[in-house]
Amino acid sequence: MEKNYLKQPDKRRIEVKQEIKWNFINDYLSLINSFGVMIDNGFLSLFQSLISYVNSKLSNIPDGYDIVEEYVVVECEQVKHKIS
């Protein structure tokens, strides 16, 4: 009997609320990482600390879940304006 190594993950999805600014910063740091400035050991050490800090702001995804889709949700609230 052949083992099935391509097991289907649980299809249950959850939504995790994150601040968009930390996603933007994470994307920006990924871009910086692609420029090859990591030759400088001092910069690399500080950069890795910064990446760890940003990842800690985004780490509210429970174990066993992978990101399958990202989008922006805008919350709106009706505001009553005072007429002067």
Residue pairs with C-beta under 8 A, 6 or more apart in sequence:
9 66
10 64
13 68
14 62
14 65
16 60
16 61
17 73
18 57
18 58
18 60
19 57
20 72
22 54
22 57
22 58
23 58
23 70
25 54
26 54
26 55
26 58
29 47
29 50
29 51
29 54
32 47
33 47
33 51
37 43
38 44
38 47
61 67
